[in-house]
Amino acid sequence: MANEEKKGGFFAGFRKSKVSGNEGSSLKASVPPSSQGQNRNAAPENKPSSPGIVQPKPVVVPKAVSAPAVSEPVIDTFTSFNFLCSTLIDIGASQLKVVDMTLTMLSSSIAKIAEGLKKKG
């Protein structure tokens, strides 16, 4: 097994002996990582073509001075608390109305059932 690794390298055992058309094209199209690293390093390098030519410096655009911006709006906690309390009171009042209607309907239906039993008996 040591001889096989020397002949084909470590990844030789993982390669297929017969490659289908789609897999073969993807294997050929892949770029080895060593060449990708060279391409990345080569792009940022800017060498002047001749020593006499001076490259222009990048223009620095000054940022516009703005008034101090408020990152968050100010929240009035007292007003918010009052609004919360009034909302909870309104919800409580509507729930009481619902309970009142339910109990009224229940009591009227019980009264009708009781009247029907009295007439029969």
C-alpha positions in Angstrom: 0.0 0.0 0.0 2.9 2.3 0.6 4.0 1.8 -3.0 0.5 2.8 -4.3 0.6 6.1 -2.4 4.0 6.9 -3.9 2.8 6.2 -7.4 -0.5 8.1 -7.4 -0.3 10.2 -4.3 -2.7 10.1 -1.3 -5.8 10.9 -3.4 -5.1 8.2 -6.0 -7.2 5.7 -4.0 -10.2 7.9 -4.1 -10.2 8.4 -7.9 -12.4 6.3 -10.0 -10.9 4.3 -12.8 -13.7 5.1 -15.2 -15.0 8.6 -15.0 -18.4 9.5 -16.5 -18.7 12.5 -18.9 -20.3 14.9 -16.4 -17.9 14.1 -13.6 -14.9 14.2 -15.9 -15.7 17.7 -17.0 -16.1 18.9 -13.5 -12.8 17.4 -12.5 -11.0 19.1 -15.4 -12.7 22.4 -14.7 -11.6 22.5 -11.1 -8.6 24.7 -10.4 -6.0 23.4 -8.0 -5.8 25.4 -4.7 -2.1 26.4 -5.4 -3.0 28.3 -8.5 -5.9 30.0 -6.8 -3.6 31.3 -4.1 -1.2 32.6 -6.7 -4.0 34.5 -8.5 -5.2 36.1 -5.3 -1.7 37.3 -4.5 -0.9 38.5 -8.0 -3.9 40.8 -8.3 -3.2 43.3 -5.5 0.4 43.9 -6.6 0.7 47.1 -8.7 4.2 47.5 -10.0 5.1 50.7 -11.9 6.1 50.0 -15.5 9.1 52.4 -15.2 10.8 54.1 -12.3 10.2 57.6 -13.7 6.4 57.4 -13.7 4.8 58.3 -10.4 1.4 56.8 -9.8 -1.3 59.3 -8.6 -2.4 59.1 -5.0 -6.0 58.1 -4.5 -8.2 61.2 -3.9 -9.5 61.4 -0.3 -13.1 62.6 -0.2 -13.8 64.4 3.1 -16.9 63.2 4.9 -19.6 65.7 5.2 -19.9 67.1 8.7 -23.4 66.5 10.0 -25.2 67.7 13.1 -25.1 65.3 16.0 -27.6 62.6 15.1 -29.9 61.2 17.8 -29.4 57.4 17.6 -32.7 56.6 19.3 -35.9 58.7 19.7 -36.6 59.7 23.3 -39.5 57.7 24.8 -41.7 59.3 27.4 -42.1 56.5 29.9 -44.8 58.2 31.9 -47.0 58.7 28.9 -46.4 55.2 27.7 -47.3 53.8 31.1 -50.5 55.8 31.2 -51.4 54.5 27.7 -50.6 51.0 28.8 -52.8 51.3 31.9 -55.7 52.9 29.9 -55.5 50.1 27.3 -55.5 47.4 30.0 -58.6 49.1 31.6 -60.3 49.1 28.2 -59.5 45.5 27.6 -60.8 44.6 31.1 -64.0 46.6 30.6 -64.7 44.8 27.3 -64.0 41.4 28.9 -66.5 42.3 31.7 -69.1 43.1 29.0 -68.5 39.7 27.4 -68.8 37.9 30.7 -72.0 39.9 31.5 -73.5 39.0 28.1 -72.6 35.3 28.5 -74.1 35.1 32.0 -77.3 36.9 30.8 -77.7 34.4 28.0 -77.0 31.5 30.3 -79.5 32.7 32.9 -82.2 33.4 30.3 -81.8 29.9 28.8 -81.9 28.3 32.3 -85.1 30.3 33.0 -86.7 29.0 29.7 -85.8 25.4 30.6 -87.2 25.8 34.1 -90.5 27.3 32.7 -90.8 24.4 30.3 -90.4 21.9 33.1 -92.9 23.7 35.3 -95.6 23.6 32.5 -95.1 19.8 32.0 -95.1 19.0 35.7 
